[in-house]
């Protein structure tokens, strides 16, 4: 068995393709169920954000596991695997663990060091765990990855100089519209990213906030927390006509804001409408950028803006990697110790079986002894077995997580047929 990681992200995949390979939050339980239909996948976690879709699995065999996860991605997204194969990456064993630790630390994020990914990884693990999709292998991996992500943010300064994606988005909007404080801002979609941008905007500027969402209760909850007013999703086109800034971040499979609606909202050159499309796949057709009065900003442009302050964060990467290497070492030690435990238990069980069999063989002779004498013989025999196995047991535990430990496990299996 081995841990494998298979996926696509913003570094490897064009935005249009990445959007097609992103799973809405309400489909993740189904994705996990489909993955575990595979005969070679024992456990699974799926991490799907606007910047990545990744599977982590405990697989009996790497190549078969990779194939089955690739098939799940193709089947549930409807994308031909030949179309996304060039962008698909895979890691296994220690490199899969390293990849997850780097993701959780924010080293693989759109905004280097951003903190949202730690929560996203935690929630992906929790969903899989409560749904029965994980077991001892992935629970240990994700527990240590989340712990490592927290240590990165407490032991290094990478988080102190890093704005969240929401804050970066607000800064970009303020640069494009200096009078942002007097604007009417329409937020379309209140998932994690949409809510983050809305909250950052409301904290910094006295904007007139309008919020709409397909599930109105979630829009109501956000407005109750940060202010503003809600409108039904069916009145989206009318709300566009009132907005100076639009932030759209739904999980819809198709665009939710049409070119005609934007053209109507800006008809006659009434105003300059900034549309920030953070969705994957896109919420706004690319053709909207050609409309007079519409300024369309997409994720790629937001990333470029975020990277302008990259130097201070990059200076912390070495310190972050030091933390990751230390925590990876702890994880690998725990993994090997977990793998060695059945060998140790099997060795003790094998030896105790021989001890018991020998006592049974001499049962007739022992029968003439008093109960106290038989108990003494039993205790002596257990003590002898324990003393014989003491050094091998200690050696296995102390070498756990090292090449020597792997060699000892293999030697014991070979010598004692464990």
C-alpha positions as a Markdown table, in Angstrom:
| # | Residue | x | y | z |
|---|---|---|---|---|
| 1 | Unk | 0.0 | 0.0 | 0.0 |
| 2 | Unk | 1.2 | 3.5 | -0.7 |
| 3 | Unk | -0.1 | 7.1 | -0.5 |
| 4 | Unk | -0.7 | 8.7 | -3.9 |
| 5 | Unk | -1.6 | 12.3 | -4.9 |
| 6 | Unk | -3.1 | 13.0 | -8.3 |
| 7 | Unk | -4.4 | 16.4 | -9.5 |
| 8 | Unk | -4.2 | 19.6 | -11.4 |
| 9 | Unk | -3.6 | 23.1 | -10.2 |
| 10 | Unk | -3.2 | 26.7 | -11.2 |
| 11 | Unk | 0.5 | 26.2 | -12.0 |
| 12 | Unk | 0.0 | 23.3 | -14.4 |
| 13 | Unk | -3.3 | 23.9 | -16.0 |
| 14 | Unk | -4.9 | 26.8 | -18.1 |
| 15 | Unk | -7.7 | 28.6 | -16.2 |
| 16 | Unk | -10.4 | 27.4 | -18.6 |
| 17 | Unk | -9.4 | 23.7 | -18.2 |
| 18 | Unk | -8.9 | 24.1 | -14.4 |
| 19 | Unk | -12.4 | 25.5 | -14.1 |
| 20 | Unk | -13.9 | 22.4 | -15.8 |
| 21 | Unk | -12.1 | 20.1 | -13.4 |
| 22 | Unk | -13.3 | 21.9 | -10.3 |
| 23 | Unk | -15.9 | 20.1 | -8.1 |
| 24 | Unk | -18.7 | 22.1 | -6.3 |
| 25 | Unk | -18.7 | 21.7 | -2.6 |
| 26 | Unk | -22.0 | 19.8 | -2.6 |
| 27 | Unk | -20.6 | 17.2 | -5.0 |
| 28 | Unk | -17.5 | 16.2 | -3.0 |
| 29 | Unk | -19.2 | 13.4 | -1.0 |
| 30 | Unk | -20.3 | 11.8 | -4.3 |
| 31 | Unk | -16.7 | 12.2 | -5.6 |
| 32 | Unk | -15.3 | 10.3 | -2.6 |
| 33 | Unk | -17.9 | 7.6 | -3.0 |
| 34 | Unk | -17.1 | 7.1 | -6.7 |
| 35 | Unk | -13.3 | 7.0 | -5.9 |
| 36 | Unk | -13.7 | 4.3 | -3.3 |
| 37 | Unk | -15.6 | 2.0 | -5.7 |
| 38 | Unk | -12.1 | 1.2 | -7.0 |
| 39 | Unk | -10.8 | -2.1 | -5.8 |
| 40 | Unk | -7.3 | -0.7 | -5.3 |
| 41 | Unk | -8.2 | 2.5 | -3.3 |
| 42 | Unk | -8.7 | 1.9 | 0.4 |
| 43 | Unk | -9.0 | 5.6 | 1.5 |
| 44 | Unk | -9.5 | 8.9 | -0.2 |
| 45 | Unk | -9.6 | 12.7 | 0.3 |
| 46 | Unk | -10.5 | 15.2 | -2.4 |
| 47 | Unk | -9.3 | 18.8 | -2.2 |
| 48 | Unk | -11.1 | 21.1 | -4.7 |
| 49 | Unk | -10.7 | 24.8 | -4.6 |
| 50 | Unk | -10.6 | 27.6 | -7.3 |
| 51 | Unk | -6.9 | 26.9 | -7.7 |
| 52 | Unk | -6.6 | 23.1 | -7.6 |
| 53 | Unk | -8.4 | 19.7 | -7.7 |
| 54 | Unk | -6.4 | 17.0 | -6.0 |
| 55 | Unk | -7.0 | 13.4 | -4.9 |
| 56 | Unk | -5.1 | 11.8 | -2.0 |
| 57 | Unk | -5.5 | 8.1 | -1.6 |
| 58 | Unk | -4.2 | 5.0 | 0.1 |
| 59 | Unk | -3.7 | 2.7 | -2.9 |
| 60 | Unk | -2.8 | -1.0 | -3.2 |
| 61 | Unk | -0.9 | -0.3 | -6.4 |
| 62 | Unk | 0.3 | 3.1 | -7.7 |
| 63 | Unk | -0.5 | 2.7 | -11.4 |
| 64 | Unk | -3.9 | 1.2 | -10.9 |
| 65 | Unk | -4.7 | 3.8 | -8.3 |
| 66 | Unk | -3.6 | 6.6 | -10.7 |
| 67 | Unk | -5.7 | 5.2 | -13.5 |
| 68 | Unk | -8.9 | 4.9 | -11.3 |
| 69 | Unk | -8.6 | 8.4 | -9.9 |
| 70 | Unk | -8.0 | 9.8 | -13.5 |
| 71 | Unk | -11.2 | 8.0 | -14.6 |
| 72 | Unk | -13.2 | 9.4 | -11.7 |
| 73 | Unk | -12.1 | 12.9 | -12.6 |
| 74 | Unk | -13.0 | 12.4 | -16.2 |
| 75 | Unk | -16.3 | 10.7 | -15.5 |
| 76 | Unk | -17.6 | 13.2 | -12.9 |
| 77 | Unk | -16.5 | 16.3 | -14.8 |
| 78 | Unk | -17.4 | 15.1 | -18.2 |
| 79 | Unk | -14.0 | 16.2 | -19.5 |
| 80 | Unk | -12.2 | 13.9 | -22.0 |
| 81 | Unk | -9.1 | 12.6 | -20.1 |
| 82 | Unk | -7.0 | 13.2 | -23.3 |
| 83 | Unk | -7.8 | 16.9 | -22.8 |
| 84 | Unk | -6.4 | 17.1 | -19.3 |
| 85 | Unk | -3.7 | 14.4 | -19.3 |
| 86 | Unk | -1.0 | 17.0 | -20.2 |
| 87 | Unk | -1.7 | 18.9 | -17.0 |
| 88 | Unk | -2.2 | 16.0 | -14.6 |
| 89 | Unk | 0.5 | 15.4 | -12.0 |
| 90 | Unk | 1.0 | 12.5 | -9.7 |
| 91 | Unk | 3.1 | 11.9 | -6.6 |
| 92 | Unk | 3.5 | 8.8 | -4.4 |
| 93 | Unk | 4.8 | 7.7 | -1.0 |
| 94 | Unk | 7.0 | 10.4 | 0.6 |
| 95 | Unk | 6.7 | 12.8 | -2.4 |
| 96 | Unk | 2.9 | 12.7 | -2.1 |
| 97 | Unk | 3.2 | 13.6 | 1.6 |
| 98 | Unk | 5.7 | 16.4 | 0.8 |
| 99 | Unk | 3.3 | 17.8 | -1.8 |
| 100 | Unk | 0.5 | 17.9 | 0.7 |
| 101 | Unk | 2.7 | 19.5 | 3.4 |
| 102 | Unk | 3.8 | 22.2 | 0.9 |
| 103 | Unk | 0.2 | 22.8 | -0.2 |
| 104 | Unk | -1.0 | 23.2 | 3.4 |
| 105 | Unk | 1.9 | 25.6 | 4.1 |
| 106 | Unk | 0.8 | 27.9 | 1.3 |
| 107 | Unk | 3.9 | 27.3 | -0.8 |
| 108 | Unk | 1.8 | 26.1 | -3.8 |
| 109 | Unk | -0.9 | 28.8 | -3.6 |
| 110 | Unk | -1.9 | 31.5 | -6.0 |
| 111 | Unk | -0.8 | 33.9 | -3.3 |
| 112 | Unk | 2.4 | 32.6 | -1.7 |
| 113 | Unk | 1.8 | 31.8 | 2.0 |
| 114 | Unk | -1.9 | 32.6 | 2.0 |
| 115 | Unk | -3.7 | 31.2 | 5.0 |
| 116 | Unk | -7.1 | 30.1 | 3.5 |
| 117 | Unk | -5.6 | 26.8 | 2.2 |
| 118 | Unk | -5.0 | 25.5 | 5.7 |
| 119 | Unk | -8.7 | 25.7 | 6.4 |
| 120 | Unk | -9.5 | 24.2 | 3.0 |
| 121 | Unk | -7.3 | 21.2 | 3.6 |
| 122 | Unk | -8.8 | 20.8 | 7.1 |
| 123 | Unk | -12.3 | 20.8 | 5.8 |
| 124 | Unk | -11.5 | 18.4 | 3.0 |
| 125 | Unk | -10.1 | 16.0 | 5.5 |
| 126 | Unk | -13.0 | 16.4 | 7.9 |
| 127 | Unk | -15.5 | 15.8 | 5.1 |
| 128 | Unk | -13.7 | 12.6 | 4.1 |
| 129 | Unk | -13.3 | 11.5 | 7.7 |
| 130 | Unk | -16.9 | 12.0 | 8.8 |
| 131 | Unk | -18.0 | 10.3 | 5.6 |
| 132 | Unk | -16.0 | 7.2 | 6.4 |
| 133 | Unk | -13.6 | 7.7 | 3.4 |
| 134 | Unk | -10.4 | 7.8 | 5.5 |
| 135 | Unk | -8.7 | 5.4 | 7.8 |
| 136 | Unk | -5.4 | 5.2 | 9.7 |
| 137 | Unk | -3.2 | 6.0 | 6.6 |
| 138 | Unk | -4.7 | 9.3 | 5.5 |
| 139 | Unk | -5.8 | 10.3 | 8.9 |
| 140 | Unk | -2.2 | 10.3 | 10.1 |
| 141 | Unk | -1.1 | 12.1 | 6.9 |
| 142 | Unk | -3.6 | 14.9 | 7.1 |
| 143 | Unk | -3.3 | 15.3 | 10.9 |
| 144 | Unk | 0.5 | 15.8 | 10.5 |
| 145 | Unk | 0.0 | 18.1 | 7.4 |
| 146 | Unk | -2.4 | 20.3 | 9.2 |
| 147 | Unk | -0.2 | 20.5 | 12.3 |
| 148 | Unk | 2.8 | 21.4 | 10.0 |
| 149 | Unk | 0.7 | 24.1 | 8.3 |
| 150 | Unk | 0.0 | 25.6 | 11.7 |
| 151 | Unk | 3.6 | 25.5 | 12.8 |
| 152 | Unk | 4.7 | 27.2 | 9.5 |
| 153 | Unk | 2.4 | 30.1 | 10.4 |
| 154 | Unk | 3.6 | 30.3 | 14.0 |
| 155 | Unk | 7.3 | 29.5 | 13.5 |
| 156 | Unk | 8.0 | 31.7 | 10.4 |
| 157 | Unk | 6.9 | 35.2 | 9.2 |
| 158 | Unk | 5.5 | 34.1 | 5.9 |
| 159 | Unk | 1.9 | 34.6 | 7.2 |
| 160 | Unk | 2.6 | 38.1 | 8.6 |
| 161 | Unk | 3.5 | 39.6 | 5.2 |
| 162 | Unk | 0.8 | 37.7 | 3.3 |
| 163 | Unk | -2.7 | 39.0 | 2.6 |
| 164 | Unk | -5.5 | 36.7 | 2.0 |
| 165 | Unk | -6.9 | 36.4 | -1.5 |
| 166 | Unk | -9.8 | 38.5 | -0.3 |
| 167 | Unk | -7.6 | 41.3 | 0.8 |
| 168 | Unk | -5.6 | 41.1 | -2.4 |
| 169 | Unk | -8.8 | 41.4 | -4.4 |
| 170 | Unk | -9.9 | 44.4 | -2.4 |
| 171 | Unk | -6.6 | 46.1 | -2.9 |
| 172 | Unk | -6.8 | 45.6 | -6.7 |
| 173 | Unk | -10.3 | 47.0 | -6.8 |
| 174 | Unk | -9.2 | 50.0 | -4.8 |
| 175 | Unk | -6.4 | 50.6 | -7.3 |
| 176 | Unk | -8.8 | 50.4 | -10.2 |
| 177 | Unk | -11.4 | 52.5 | -8.5 |
| 178 | Unk | -9.9 | 55.0 | -6.1 |
| 179 | Unk | -13.4 | 56.1 | -4.9 |
| 180 | Unk | -14.2 | 52.6 | -3.9 |
| 181 | Unk | -15.7 | 53.8 | -0.5 |
| 182 | Unk | -18.6 | 55.4 | -2.3 |
| 183 | Unk | -19.3 | 52.5 | -4.6 |
| 184 | Unk | -22.2 | 50.0 | -4.7 |
| 185 | Unk | -20.7 | 46.5 | -4.7 |
| 186 | Unk | -22.6 | 43.5 | -5.8 |
| 187 | Unk | -21.3 | 40.1 | -4.5 |
| 188 | Unk | -22.6 | 37.1 | -6.5 |
| 189 | Unk | -22.0 | 33.8 | -4.7 |
| 190 | Unk | -21.1 | 33.6 | -1.0 |
| 191 | Unk | -19.0 | 30.5 | -0.9 |
| 192 | Unk | -15.7 | 30.7 | 0.9 |
| 193 | Unk | -14.0 | 33.0 | -1.6 |
| 194 | Unk | -16.9 | 35.3 | -2.3 |
| 195 | Unk | -17.6 | 35.7 | 1.4 |
| 196 | Unk | -13.9 | 36.4 | 2.1 |
| 197 | Unk | -13.8 | 39.2 | -0.5 |
| 198 | Unk | -17.1 | 40.7 | 0.7 |
| 199 | Unk | -15.9 | 40.7 | 4.4 |
| 200 | Unk | -12.6 | 42.3 | 3.5 |
| 201 | Unk | -14.4 | 44.9 | 1.4 |
| 202 | Unk | -16.9 | 45.7 | 4.1 |
| 203 | Unk | -14.2 | 46.0 | 6.8 |
| 204 | Unk | -12.1 | 48.5 | 4.8 |
| 205 | Unk | -14.6 | 50.6 | 2.9 |
| 206 | Unk | -18.1 | 52.0 | 3.7 |
| 207 | Unk | -19.5 | 50.5 | 0.5 |
| 208 | Unk | -23.1 | 49.9 | -0.3 |
| 209 | Unk | -23.2 | 46.1 | -0.4 |
| 210 | Unk | -25.6 | 44.0 | -2.3 |
| 211 | Unk | -25.4 | 40.2 | -1.9 |
| 212 | Unk | -27.1 | 37.5 | -3.9 |
| 213 | Unk | -26.8 | 33.7 | -3.8 |
| 214 | Unk | -28.7 | 30.7 | -5.2 |
| 215 | Unk | -29.3 | 29.6 | -1.6 |
| 216 | Unk | -30.7 | 32.8 | 0.0 |
| 217 | Unk | -30.1 | 31.6 | 3.5 |
| 218 | Unk | -26.4 | 31.8 | 3.1 |
| 219 | Unk | -26.7 | 35.4 | 1.7 |
| 220 | Unk | -28.8 | 36.3 | 4.7 |
| 221 | Unk | -26.2 | 34.9 | 7.0 |
| 222 | Unk | -23.4 | 36.9 | 5.4 |
| 223 | Unk | -25.3 | 40.2 | 5.4 |
| 224 | Unk | -26.2 | 39.6 | 9.1 |
| 225 | Unk | -22.5 | 39.4 | 9.8 |
| 226 | Unk | -21.0 | 42.1 | 7.7 |
| 227 | Unk | -23.9 | 44.4 | 6.7 |
| 228 | Unk | -25.6 | 45.2 | 3.4 |
| 229 | Unk | -28.7 | 43.9 | 1.8 |
| 230 | Unk | -29.7 | 40.8 | -0.1 |
| 231 | Unk | -31.6 | 40.4 | -3.4 |
| 232 | Unk | -33.0 | 37.2 | -4.8 |
| 233 | Unk | -30.8 | 35.4 | -7.4 |
| 234 | Unk | -33.6 | 35.8 | -9.9 |
| 235 | Unk | -33.1 | 39.5 | -9.7 |
| 236 | Unk | -29.4 | 39.4 | -10.6 |
| 237 | Unk | -29.7 | 41.3 | -13.8 |
| 238 | Unk | -31.6 | 44.2 | -12.1 |
| 239 | Unk | -28.9 | 44.3 | -9.4 |
| 240 | Unk | -26.2 | 44.6 | -12.0 |
| 241 | Unk | -27.8 | 47.9 | -13.1 |
| 242 | Unk | -27.3 | 49.3 | -9.6 |
| 243 | Unk | -23.6 | 48.2 | -9.2 |
| 244 | Unk | -20.3 | 49.9 | -9.7 |
| 245 | Unk | -18.3 | 46.8 | -8.8 |
| 246 | Unk | -19.3 | 43.2 | -9.2 |
| 247 | Unk | -17.5 | 40.3 | -7.4 |
| 248 | Unk | -18.6 | 37.0 | -8.7 |
| 249 | Unk | -17.5 | 33.7 | -7.2 |
| 250 | Unk | -20.1 | 31.0 | -7.7 |
| 251 | Unk | -19.6 | 27.3 | -8.2 |
| 252 | Unk | -21.8 | 27.2 | -11.3 |
| 253 | Unk | -20.8 | 25.0 | -14.2 |
| 254 | Unk | -21.8 | 27.7 | -16.7 |
| 255 | Unk | -21.6 | 31.6 | -16.6 |
| 256 | Unk | -24.2 | 33.2 | -14.4 |
| 257 | Unk | -23.7 | 36.8 | -15.7 |
| 258 | Unk | -24.5 | 37.2 | -19.3 |
| 259 | Unk | -23.0 | 39.6 | -21.9 |
| 260 | Unk | -26.4 | 41.0 | -22.7 |
| 261 | Unk | -27.1 | 41.7 | -19.0 |
| 262 | Unk | -23.8 | 43.5 | -18.7 |
| 263 | Unk | -24.5 | 45.5 | -21.9 |
| 264 | Unk | -27.9 | 46.5 | -20.6 |
| 265 | Unk | -26.4 | 47.5 | -17.2 |
| 266 | Unk | -23.9 | 49.8 | -18.9 |
| 267 | Unk | -26.0 | 51.0 | -21.8 |
| 268 | Unk | -25.4 | 54.5 | -22.9 |
| 269 | Unk | -22.1 | 54.7 | -21.1 |
| 270 | Unk | -23.8 | 55.4 | -17.8 |
| 271 | Unk | -20.8 | 54.2 | -15.8 |
| 272 | Unk | -17.6 | 52.3 | -15.6 |
| 273 | Unk | -18.5 | 48.8 | -14.2 |
| 274 | Unk | -15.6 | 46.7 | -12.8 |
| 275 | Unk | -16.4 | 43.0 | -12.8 |
| 276 | Unk | -14.0 | 40.7 | -10.8 |
| 277 | Unk | -14.6 | 37.1 | -11.9 |
| 278 | Unk | -13.0 | 34.8 | -9.3 |
| 279 | Unk | -15.0 | 31.7 | -10.3 |
| 280 | Unk | -13.6 | 28.5 | -11.8 |
| 281 | Unk | -15.1 | 27.8 | -14.2 |
| 282 | Unk | -15.7 | 31.5 | -15.1 |
| 283 | Unk | -19.0 | 33.2 | -14.1 |
| 284 | Unk | -18.6 | 35.8 | -16.8 |
| 285 | Unk | -18.0 | 35.1 | -20.5 |
| 286 | Unk | -14.6 | 36.4 | -21.8 |
| 287 | Unk | -16.5 | 38.4 | -24.5 |
| 288 | Unk | -17.7 | 40.7 | -21.7 |
| 289 | Unk | -14.2 | 42.3 | -21.7 |
| 290 | Unk | -15.1 | 43.8 | -25.2 |
| 291 | Unk | -18.1 | 45.7 | -23.9 |
| 292 | Unk | -17.7 | 49.5 | -23.6 |
| 293 | Unk | -18.0 | 50.5 | -19.9 |
| 294 | Unk | -17.0 | 47.0 | -18.6 |
| 295 | Unk | -13.6 | 46.2 | -17.1 |
| 296 | Unk | -13.3 | 42.5 | -16.6 |
| 297 | Unk | -10.7 | 41.2 | -14.1 |
| 298 | Unk | -9.9 | 37.5 | -13.9 |
| 299 | Unk | -8.0 | 35.3 | -11.6 |
| 300 | Unk | -4.8 | 35.4 | -13.6 |
| 301 | Unk | -4.7 | 39.2 | -13.3 |
| 302 | Unk | -5.3 | 39.0 | -9.6 |
| 303 | Unk | -2.4 | 36.6 | -9.3 |
| 304 | Unk | -0.1 | 39.0 | -11.1 |
| 305 | Unk | -1.2 | 41.8 | -8.8 |
| 306 | Unk | -0.6 | 39.7 | -5.7 |
| 307 | Unk | 2.9 | 38.8 | -6.9 |
| 308 | Unk | 4.0 | 42.4 | -6.8 |
| 309 | Unk | 4.6 | 42.0 | -3.1 |
| 310 | Unk | 6.3 | 38.7 | -3.4 |
| 311 | Unk | 9.8 | 39.5 | -2.4 |
| 312 | Unk | 9.1 | 39.6 | 1.4 |
| 313 | Unk | 7.2 | 36.4 | 1.3 |
| 314 | Unk | 9.8 | 34.6 | -0.8 |
| 315 | Unk | 12.4 | 35.5 | 1.8 |
| 316 | Unk | 10.6 | 33.2 | 4.2 |
| 317 | Unk | 10.4 | 30.2 | 1.9 |
| 318 | Unk | 13.7 | 28.7 | 3.3 |
| 319 | Unk | 12.4 | 28.9 | 6.9 |
| 320 | Unk | 9.1 | 27.3 | 5.8 |
| 321 | Unk | 10.9 | 24.4 | 4.1 |
| 322 | Unk | 12.9 | 23.8 | 7.3 |
| 323 | Unk | 9.7 | 23.4 | 9.2 |
| 324 | Unk | 8.2 | 21.2 | 6.6 |
| 325 | Unk | 11.3 | 18.9 | 6.5 |
| 326 | Unk | 11.2 | 18.6 | 10.3 |
| 327 | Unk | 7.5 | 17.8 | 10.3 |
| 328 | Unk | 7.8 | 15.4 | 7.4 |
| 329 | Unk | 10.4 | 13.5 | 9.4 |
| 330 | Unk | 8.0 | 13.2 | 12.3 |
| 331 | Unk | 5.3 | 11.9 | 9.9 |
| 332 | Unk | 7.6 | 9.4 | 8.3 |
| 333 | Unk | 8.8 | 8.1 | 11.7 |
| 334 | Unk | 5.1 | 7.7 | 12.8 |
| 335 | Unk | 4.3 | 6.0 | 9.5 |
| 336 | Unk | 7.1 | 3.5 | 9.8 |
| 337 | Unk | 6.3 | 2.9 | 13.5 |
| 338 | Unk | 2.7 | 2.2 | 12.5 |
| 339 | Unk | 3.9 | -0.2 | 9.8 |
| 340 | Unk | 6.3 | -1.9 | 12.3 |
| 341 | Unk | 3.6 | -2.4 | 14.9 |
| 342 | Unk | 1.9 | -5.4 | 13.2 |
| 343 | Unk | 5.3 | -7.0 | 12.7 |
| 344 | Unk | 6.1 | -6.6 | 16.4 |
| 345 | Unk | 2.7 | -7.9 | 17.4 |
| 346 | Unk | 3.0 | -10.8 | 15.0 |
| 347 | Unk | 6.4 | -11.7 | 16.3 |
| 348 | Unk | 5.2 | -11.7 | 19.9 |
| 349 | Unk | 2.1 | -13.7 | 19.0 |
| 350 | Unk | 4.2 | -16.3 | 17.1 |
| 351 | Unk | 6.6 | -16.7 | 20.1 |
| 352 | Unk | 3.7 | -16.9 | 22.6 |
| 353 | Unk | 2.0 | -19.5 | 20.4 |
| 354 | Unk | 5.1 | -21.7 | 20.6 |
| 355 | Unk | 5.3 | -21.2 | 24.3 |
| 356 | Unk | 1.6 | -22.2 | 24.8 |
| 357 | Unk | 2.0 | -25.2 | 22.5 |
| 358 | Unk | 5.0 | -26.5 | 24.5 |
| 359 | Unk | 3.2 | -26.1 | 27.7 |
| 360 | Unk | 0.2 | -28.1 | 26.2 |
| 361 | Unk | 2.6 | -30.8 | 25.1 |
| 362 | Unk | 3.8 | -31.3 | 28.7 |
| 363 | Unk | 0.3 | -30.8 | 30.2 |
| 364 | Unk | 0.3 | -34.4 | 31.5 |
| 365 | Unk | 3.5 | -33.9 | 33.5 |
| 366 | Unk | 2.4 | -30.5 | 34.7 |
| 367 | Unk | -0.9 | -31.9 | 35.9 |
| 368 | Unk | 0.8 | -33.4 | 38.9 |
| 369 | Unk | 2.0 | -30.0 | 40.0 |
| 370 | Unk | 0.1 | -27.7 | 42.4 |
| 371 | Unk | -1.8 | -24.7 | 41.0 |
| 372 | Unk | 0.9 | -22.5 | 42.4 |
| 373 | Unk | 3.7 | -24.4 | 40.8 |
| 374 | Unk | 1.9 | -24.4 | 37.4 |
| 375 | Unk | 1.4 | -20.6 | 37.7 |
| 376 | Unk | 5.1 | -20.3 | 38.4 |
| 377 | Unk | 6.0 | -22.3 | 35.2 |
| 378 | Unk | 3.5 | -20.1 | 33.2 |
| 379 | Unk | 5.1 | -17.0 | 34.6 |
| 380 | Unk | 8.7 | -18.2 | 33.9 |
| 381 | Unk | 7.8 | -19.2 | 30.3 |
| 382 | Unk | 6.3 | -15.8 | 29.6 |
| 383 | Unk | 9.3 | -14.1 | 31.1 |
| 384 | Unk | 11.7 | -16.0 | 29.0 |
| 385 | Unk | 9.8 | -15.1 | 25.8 |
| 386 | Unk | 9.6 | -11.5 | 26.8 |
| 387 | Unk | 13.4 | -11.3 | 27.5 |
| 388 | Unk | 14.3 | -13.0 | 24.2 |
| 389 | Unk | 12.1 | -10.6 | 22.2 |
| 390 | Unk | 13.0 | -7.4 | 24.2 |
| 391 | Unk | 16.0 | -6.4 | 22.2 |
| 392 | Unk | 14.4 | -7.0 | 18.7 |
| 393 | Unk | 11.3 | -5.1 | 19.8 |
| 394 | Unk | 13.3 | -2.1 | 21.1 |
| 395 | Unk | 15.5 | -2.1 | 18.0 |
| 396 | Unk | 12.5 | -2.0 | 15.7 |
| 397 | Unk | 10.9 | 0.8 | 17.6 |
| 398 | Unk | 14.0 | 2.9 | 17.8 |
| 399 | Unk | 14.9 | 2.5 | 14.1 |
| 400 | Unk | 11.3 | 3.3 | 13.0 |
| 401 | Unk | 11.3 | 5.9 | 10.2 |
| 402 | Unk | 14.9 | 5.0 | 9.0 |
| 403 | Unk | 16.4 | 2.8 | 6.3 |
| 404 | Unk | 17.7 | 0.6 | 9.1 |
| 405 | Unk | 14.2 | 0.2 | 10.4 |
| 406 | Unk | 12.9 | -0.9 | 7.0 |
| 407 | Unk | 15.8 | -3.4 | 6.8 |
| 408 | Unk | 15.0 | -4.8 | 10.3 |
| 409 | Unk | 11.3 | -5.2 | 9.5 |
| 410 | Unk | 12.2 | -7.1 | 6.3 |
| 411 | Unk | 14.7 | -9.3 | 8.1 |
| 412 | Unk | 12.2 | -10.2 | 10.8 |
| 413 | Unk | 9.6 | -11.1 | 8.3 |
| 414 | Unk | 12.1 | -13.3 | 6.4 |
| 415 | Unk | 13.6 | -15.0 | 9.5 |
| 416 | Unk | 10.4 | -15.6 | 11.4 |
| 417 | Unk | 8.0 | -15.9 | 8.5 |
| 418 | Unk | 5.9 | -13.0 | 9.7 |
